[in-house]
Every structure is written in structure tokens, then in C-alpha cells.
Amino acid sequence: MTARVALLSRPLVALIVIVIAVILDQVVKIAVETYLPMQEAVPLLPVLALYRTYNLGVAFSLLSGMEREFIVGMRVLIVAFVLWLWRRTPKERPFAHSGFALIIAGAIGNLIDGFAYGHVIDYILFHTETWSFAVFNLADSFITIGAGLVILDELFGPKKADQ
């Protein structure tokens, strides 16, 4: 294992990645709240627009009818579970560690929204004339990329020797 690979699995490095990602997420959300009109598409590309809306549930507005405390509690449990997974994962699994750090950062970013506003601020919309994807945010992107890294690590990462 190289020193670079080991570096990606160190707690301090993961914490720095998490803090930077959460700060970036929150700065963008503050800018969106300040400058982007509510539920009015601002086209960037033919298939991409900024569109500020609020998500009262979890990913893709699932569970939007649930109590705020339940949603916040669920996010806290997810962060705790992923942190537990991160600690149990061998240091030779840098993609998994990086993925867990991004998942935690995204969950914390959306958790902050839940505490501060009572909802999550979403603002990225992929669409065509006849179809649109759910509106999401940078924190959701961190979670998705993180999950992808964990899956890639499971598929292509080092395997335990059979015993």
C-alpha cells in the first residue's frame, strides 16, 4: 500500500474532506437562498437549470409527510451508521473511505438544513422538454458520488484472502 493510499483512509483527512464539503454545500445554499428566485427555472444549458425549491422529506421528497423530528433523527442515524462503516473498513480500501466521507458530508449538509430551516434547499434540475429529474443539491451529489465510490470499491477493490 502506498503512502498516498493510506493518506485517504486517515481520520484527519476524512474530517478535512467532510468539513470542506459541508462548508461548500452551505455557502452554495446561502447564495441560492439569497439570489435565486423561488420555483422559477434559470436555464444554464438546454438540459440543466437552477430551480430553487424546498424538500420536506429525504431523497427525492420521500417521506415528506413525516414529522421533522423523524427525518432529522433518521439523518443522524445514517451519519452514525456510515461513520461506523468507515471505522470498520480496512485502510486498504481508500475508495470506500472516500465514499463514506462524502456520504457523511452530504448527510450533514442536509441535516444542517433540517435544523436551520425545517427543510432541505434544492436547486439543481436536469430536464428535457418532456422529462425532468428530481431537483437536488450539492449535498445530494456528495451522497451519490460517495455511494458510487463505495460500490466501485466493493466491485474492484482489494479482496480478502479466502480462509
VOFIDREN-190434 format. One line per field, with one value per residue: x, y, z of N, C-alpha, C in turn; residue in three letters; chain; residue number from 0. Coordinates in pm, whole numbers, m for minus. Layout:
residues N
nx <- (X|...)
ny <- (Y|...)
nz <- (Z|...)
cax <- (X|...)
cay <- (Y|...)
caz <- (Z|...)
cx <- (X|...)
cy <- (Y|...)
cz <- (Z|...)
aa <- (ALA|...)
ch <- (A|...)
i <- (NUM|...)
end
This chain:
residues 163
nx <- (85|58|187|20|m230|m281|m308|m557|m728|m707|m829|m812|m776|m1014|m1193|m1123|m1197|m1473|m1547|m1476|m1643|m1899|m1898|m1874|m2116|m2303|m2240|m2305|m2581|m2665|m2612|m2793|m3036|m3026|m3004|m3143|m3452|m3763|m3887|m3860|m3734|m3396|m3229|m2929|m2798|m2923|m3029|m3004|m3083|m3109|m3312|m3484|m3618|m3796|m3736|m3915|m3885|m3683|m3434|m3536|m3780|m3902|m4085|m4195|m4421|m4372|m4293|m4084|m3891|m3858|m3740|m3500|m3388|m3355|m3160|m2945|m2901|m2820|m2577|m2434|m2430|m2289|m2048|m1971|m1939|m1725|m1520|m1489|m1394|m1117|m794|m686|m875|m929|m1113|m1361|m1342|m1319|m1565|m1741|m1679|m1773|m2047|m2115|m2058|m2249|m2488|m2466|m2469|m2735|m2864|m2802|m2954|m3209|m3219|m3176|m3365|m3589|m3638|m3490|m3279|m3307|m3178|m3076|m3158|m3206|m3329|m3554|m3758|m3976|m3934|m3821|m3572|m3559|m3532|m3230|m2940|m2603|m2515|m2667|m2545|m2288|m2352|m2444|m2216|m2040|m2166|m2136|m1856|m1817|m1950|m1793|m1554|m1631|m1676|m1432|m1221|m958|m964|m1049|m836|m925|m1020)
ny <- (m117|216|531|737|612|521|766|859|714|802|932|1216|1331|1250|1391|1655|1660|1621|1852|2061|1997|2022|2294|2411|2320|2452|2723|2751|2698|2917|3123|3047|3078|3353|3471|3328|3300|3176|2865|2910|2854|2890|2886|2712|2537|2358|2127|2166|2344|2600|2580|2677|2514|2360|2074|1867|1614|1324|1202|1275|1372|1171|1041|1286|1350|1289|1356|1631|1581|1306|1280|1425|1270|1029|1105|1159|902|776|909|825|546|525|636|438|224|331|328|54|m39|m168|m6|m33|24|273|395|326|449|719|746|700|927|1133|1067|1107|1383|1491|1408|1546|1811|1829|1773|1997|2186|2089|2137|2418|2534|2374|2233|2100|2269|2266|2284|2216|2118|1874|1832|1774|1869|1704|1559|1551|1538|1471|1758|1856|1892|2010|1861|1627|1537|1481|1263|1078|1047|952|708|580|554|376|152|101|39|m196|m359|m355|m323|m422|m765|m981|m1245|m1583|m1798)
nz <- (0|m85|40|m33|m74|187|313|226|386|642|953|1007|754|632|795|729|457|488|638|458|240|358|429|172|57|225|181|m90|m73|81|m100|m301|m163|m126|m383|m588|m752|m615|m715|m993|m1300|m1394|m1671|m1756|m1931|m2219|m2097|m1828|m1537|m1287|m1005|m749|m474|m201|m4|191|279|252|28|m300|m214|m67|205|277|419|679|1027|1122|1320|1302|1048|1086|1292|1155|967|1139|1240|1004|949|1176|1131|885|964|1146|963|817|1010|1050|811|634|607|357|172|10|m171|m65|187|109|m17|200|354|185|178|447|466|285|410|653|557|457|693|849|709|773|1051|1057|877|860|635|333|111|m228|m564|m818|m1140|m1375|m1699|m1979|m2261|m2223|m1992|m1652|m1404|m1052|m839|m692|m470|m388|m164|m193|m425|m329|m164|m356|m524|m331|m261|m506|m514|m300|m400|m630|m498|m369|m591|m736|m561|m325|m231|44|145|86|351)
cax <- (0|139|156|m95|m349|m302|m350|m701|m802|m679|m942|m796|m800|m1159|m1258|m1098|m1284|m1611|m1566|m1471|m1764|m2015|m1889|m1907|m2260|m2378|m2216|m2387|m2721|m2688|m2619|m2919|m3143|m3013|m3010|m3222|m3596|m3828|m3960|m3850|m3616|m3293|m3157|m2783|m2776|m3054|m3078|m2968|m3131|m3117|m3454|m3489|m3738|m3770|m3765|m3954|m3858|m3545|m3402|m3647|m3900|m3961|m4122|m4221|m4532|m4329|m4258|m3948|m3803|m3830|m3647|m3372|m3337|m3311|m3032|m2843|m2870|m2744|m2440|m2370|m2409|m2182|m1925|m1938|m1885|m1593|m1423|m1471|m1338|m970|m727|m651|m995|m941|m1236|m1470|m1324|m1354|m1709|m1807|m1660|m1866|m2183|m2131|m2063|m2379|m2592|m2454|m2517|m2881|m2905|m2795|m3074|m3325|m3218|m3180|m3479|m3703|m3645|m3364|m3279|m3266|m3165|m3021|m3262|m3179|m3460|m3574|m3892|m4080|m3895|m3730|m3521|m3586|m3444|m3139|m2841|m2465|m2506|m2718|m2441|m2184|m2403|m2448|m2078|m1988|m2222|m2070|m1719|m1828|m1985|m1672|m1460|m1680|m1661|m1295|m1122|m888|m1050|m987|m792|m1013|m959)
cay <- (0|336|634|814|534|523|901|872|641|857|1008|1361|1364|1236|1503|1776|1648|1642|1993|2142|1968|2081|2440|2441|2297|2556|2851|2749|2709|3057|3200|3012|3144|3498|3523|3251|3311|3052|2786|2972|2796|2976|2794|2718|2460|2307|2021|2198|2472|2622|2586|2668|2458|2303|1933|1841|1474|1283|1200|1278|1406|1057|1062|1428|1365|1251|1464|1684|1515|1173|1298|1463|1153|933|1153|1140|759|745|957|735|415|535|654|304|151|389|282|m91|m70|m169|111|m63|49|419|439|314|554|847|743|720|1068|1215|1039|1177|1527|1523|1391|1658|1932|1828|1778|2138|2249|2047|2212|2563|2583|2283|2169|2099|2359|2201|2388|2168|2048|1820|1818|1792|1925|1608|1484|1619|1461|1538|1869|1811|1991|1962|1756|1505|1493|1418|1132|991|1016|867|573|524|513|256|42|72|m28|m333|m435|m361|m304|m543|m869|m1060|m1379|m1688|m1868)
caz <- (0|m94|140|m82|m46|332|348|202|488|775|1007|994|613|612|863|648|339|534|674|335|162|427|413|33|43|294|112|m212|m33|122|m225|m365|m87|m142|m520|m684|m727|m572|m814|m1124|m1365|m1452|m1759|m1770|m2053|m2263|m2009|m1690|m1488|m1143|m972|m601|m414|m69|13|330|311|228|m115|m395|m137|2|346|302|513|814|1119|1108|1416|1248|937|1145|1362|1055|912|1242|1241|882|971|1273|1068|786|1042|1196|849|785|1110|1036|680|636|548|218|92|5|m239|32|287|46|m37|330|392|105|224|575|439|227|511|748|489|457|834|888|653|853|1177|1036|801|864|504|260|m5|m352|m665|m945|m1215|m1509|m1763|m2123|m2281|m2181|m1872|m1560|m1290|m924|m805|m587|m431|m381|m63|m257|m518|m247|m122|m473|m562|m224|m278|m624|m476|m217|m491|m708|m410|m349|m715|m790|m456|m280|m170|150|105|138|466)
cx <- (90|99|36|m225|m380|m353|m501|m786|m780|m795|m929|m824|m950|m1234|m1241|m1187|m1428|m1636|m1568|m1599|m1887|m2014|m1927|m2058|m2339|m2360|m2302|m2535|m2756|m2700|m2751|m3035|m3143|m3048|m3104|m3371|m3657|m3909|m3972|m3721|m3525|m3207|m3006|m2740|m2913|m3113|m3052|m3018|m3113|m3265|m3467|m3624|m3698|m3817|m3793|m3926|m3711|m3525|m3528|m3782|m3970|m3984|m4155|m4338|m4495|m4294|m4112|m3850|m3765|m3724|m3507|m3309|m3284|m3177|m2919|m2803|m2789|m2599|m2368|m2338|m2293|m2048|m1878|m1878|m1743|m1488|m1392|m1403|m1186|m911|m689|m768|m1019|m1065|m1355|m1461|m1362|m1505|m1785|m1795|m1756|m2011|m2210|m2143|m2198|m2491|m2587|m2503|m2668|m2937|m2904|m2917|m3197|m3333|m3242|m3311|m3604|m3726|m3506|m3381|m3224|m3266|m3109|m3129|m3210|m3314|m3448|m3713|m4001|m4050|m3809|m3695|m3557|m3487|m3359|m3038|m2701|m2449|m2556|m2615|m2327|m2227|m2400|m2307|m2014|m2037|m2158|m1930|m1720|m1859|m1863|m1569|m1501|m1656|m1515|m1185|m1057|m984|m973|m947|m888|m942|m1008)
cy <- (124|435|716|742|539|660|918|804|694|943|1160|1406|1355|1353|1633|1775|1677|1789|2081|2122|2030|2233|2481|2427|2412|2693|2859|2765|2851|3145|3173|3083|3295|3545|3450|3264|3175|2993|2855|2924|2904|2885|2820|2652|2409|2200|2048|2337|2479|2644|2568|2616|2398|2159|1909|1698|1442|1280|1189|1299|1285|1093|1208|1451|1333|1374|1503|1610|1375|1183|1332|1344|1048|975|1135|992|719|788|863|599|421|558|519|219|199|333|132|m130|m65|m48|91|m37|200|469|433|425|691|856|766|866|1157|1192|1113|1327|1567|1513|1505|1787|1940|1830|1921|2213|2216|2121|2361|2611|2497|2212|2174|2189|2282|2304|2342|2084|2006|1793|1818|1854|1834|1535|1572|1526|1537|1651|1825|1921|1929|1850|1623|1448|1425|1277|1034|951|925|724|505|477|386|135|3|m2|m174|m418|m458|m347|m433|m638|m938|m1197|m1481|m1765|m2008)
cz <- (0|15|98|m51|103|376|332|309|629|824|988|851|584|676|784|524|378|564|550|254|226|413|271|8|105|229|m15|m176|13|m2|m297|m295|m110|m283|m616|m653|m694|m688|m950|m1189|m1422|m1538|m1760|m1901|m2098|m2170|m1861|m1652|m1337|m1112|m821|m556|m279|m64|160|373|302|78|m200|m326|m75|148|378|396|656|898|1101|1199|1367|1137|991|1216|1266|996|1012|1248|1118|897|1067|1210|968|856|1098|1084|814|881|1095|905|686|563|402|124|78|m68|m143|136|231|26|93|375|315|147|355|553|382|329|613|684|488|599|885|835|736|984|1155|974|815|732|442|137|m125|m463|m800|m1015|m1351|m1573|m1915|m2138|m2226|m2051|m1783|m1446|m1164|m902|m686|m557|m425|m279|m118|m354|m443|m206|m239|m518|m458|m236|m398|m592|m391|m305|m575|m624|m387|m473|m753|m685|m414|m208|m59|95|165|249|477)
aa <- (MET|THR|ALA|ARG|VAL|ALA|LEU|LEU|SER|ARG|PRO|LEU|VAL|ALA|LEU|ILE|VAL|ILE|VAL|ILE|ALA|VAL|ILE|LEU|ASP|GLN|VAL|VAL|LYS|ILE|ALA|VAL|GLU|THR|TYR|LEU|PRO|MET|GLN|GLU|ALA|VAL|PRO|LEU|LEU|PRO|VAL|LEU|ALA|LEU|TYR|ARG|THR|TYR|ASN|LEU|GLY|VAL|ALA|PHE|SER|LEU|LEU|SER|GLY|MET|GLU|ARG|GLU|PHE|ILE|VAL|GLY|MET|ARG|VAL|LEU|ILE|VAL|ALA|PHE|VAL|LEU|TRP|LEU|TRP|ARG|ARG|THR|PRO|LYS|GLU|ARG|PRO|PHE|ALA|HIS|SER|GLY|PHE|ALA|LEU|ILE|ILE|ALA|GLY|ALA|ILE|GLY|ASN|LEU|ILE|ASP|GLY|PHE|ALA|TYR|GLY|HIS|VAL|ILE|ASP|TYR|ILE|LEU|PHE|HIS|THR|GLU|THR|TRP|SER|PHE|ALA|VAL|PHE|ASN|LEU|ALA|ASP|SER|PHE|ILE|THR|ILE|GLY|ALA|GLY|LEU|VAL|ILE|LEU|ASP|GLU|LEU|PHE|GLY|PRO|LYS|LYS|ALA|ASP|GLN)
ch <- (A|A|A|A|A|A|A|A|A|A|A|A|A|A|A|A|A|A|A|A|A|A|A|A|A|A|A|A|A|A|A|A|A|A|A|A|A|A|A|A|A|A|A|A|A|A|A|A|A|A|A|A|A|A|A|A|A|A|A|A|A|A|A|A|A|A|A|A|A|A|A|A|A|A|A|A|A|A|A|A|A|A|A|A|A|A|A|A|A|A|A|A|A|A|A|A|A|A|A|A|A|A|A|A|A|A|A|A|A|A|A|A|A|A|A|A|A|A|A|A|A|A|A|A|A|A|A|A|A|A|A|A|A|A|A|A|A|A|A|A|A|A|A|A|A|A|A|A|A|A|A|A|A|A|A|A|A|A|A|A|A|A|A)
i <- (0|1|2|3|4|5|6|7|8|9|10|11|12|13|14|15|16|17|18|19|20|21|22|23|24|25|26|27|28|29|30|31|32|33|34|35|36|37|38|39|40|41|42|43|44|45|46|47|48|49|50|51|52|53|54|55|56|57|58|59|60|61|62|63|64|65|66|67|68|69|70|71|72|73|74|75|76|77|78|79|80|81|82|83|84|85|86|87|88|89|90|91|92|93|94|95|96|97|98|99|100|101|102|103|104|105|106|107|108|109|110|111|112|113|114|115|116|117|118|119|120|121|122|123|124|125|126|127|128|129|130|131|132|133|134|135|136|137|138|139|140|141|142|143|144|145|146|147|148|149|150|151|152|153|154|155|156|157|158|159|160|161|162)
end
